[in-house]
Amino acid sequence: MTRIGGLEQFGSRLHPALIADIKQWSRDHPLAKLADGLNGHTSLNRFLDTCAEAIVARHVLRRGYQLQMEVPTPSGKACDFAVRADGGDFFLHVKRLDTERPTRRRLTISSRLRYLERIRRPYVVSVRWHEPAADDQMQRLVKEATAFILRARVGDELVVHDDEGREIGGVLIVAPWEGTHVTLVIGLPSGFVDQSQRIRRLLRRAYRQFMPRQANVILICCSHVTEREDFKNALLGSHIERWDAFPPRGRRIAHGRAADGFWHGYRHADSRAVGWCLLEPDRDRLRSRLWLRDGMPIDPALREVICKLLDVRTRDRAPDGLA
């Protein structure tokens, strides 16, 4: 009985240009092992793990850099890739967050819910609701959410029910932000999911694969843009209210980051550059962002190489370390 290869099983998820390139990765190609891996997988999760590496590796080659796969470290582990460029060499560690959510849908925020954006509190608020929701249910959600947001703190969550006890929806105070009023994001109807702990485990796993005394870059691949906030919390620490610090001018409360961040203090001191990317196998591009660690400079030429690889247009470090 002929076994069906991974590309034959799951290839419909990939962009045609990506498939065409994979088929060109013959035995003498640096990515031949990735092509074999993609064809060898019968599990979708394993296929997507390898697909993430393939997409990133293809992106590296298209930027004109050279690479080598699975470079052994003195500890007996292996770096995913050694990247060689004119401005400097570094080791790249690619990890995928394996969240398979329902098929993406484009949701619009109801005009009723837009009322919440009038609330004068500087928070990112995630709102979710079960469809279809009647107008009186949305009114109830907005009324209870308004009272909640006016007194809530970062991390607080409210679930709203109708008179029969059925859940209508909910709101979660996600994070502070620079604006003066609430800004809304859409959460899953089934509830709010925090992936920070899982991402933190991926960061630690990548760190254990670092090449000692060399430049190492971690790239976390996620399937959903909403997971970028969870990534930031994993890297920099969860949002907390700081009662030991003065709030910025015009604010009543000072906010900061908790000690659970991968980069907290001098923790994981050899890590200086971490990227996040949106894994979209069906698109012929890689959307990414780069974080550079404050107080731990990187060689300017190498920094330029890393920024070019991750398509970072600006070189200025933002307040939260985002380049």
Secondary structure, 3 states (H helix, E strand, C coil): CCCCCHHHHHHHHCCHHHHHHHHCCCCCCCCHHHHHHHHHCCCHHHHHHHHHHHHHHHHHHHCCCEEEEEEECCCCCEEEEEEECCCCCEEEEEEECCCCCCCCCCCCCCCCHHHHHHCCCCEEEEEEECCCCCHHHHHHHHHHHHHHHHHCCCCCEEEEECCCCCEEEEEEEEEECCCCCCEEEECCCCCCCCCHHHHHHHHHHHHCCCCCCCCEEEEEEECCCCHHHHHHHHHHCCEEEECCCCCCCCCCCEEEECCCCCCCCCCCCCCCEEEEEECCCCCCCCEEEEEECCCCCCCHHHHHHHHHHCCCCCCCCCCCCEC
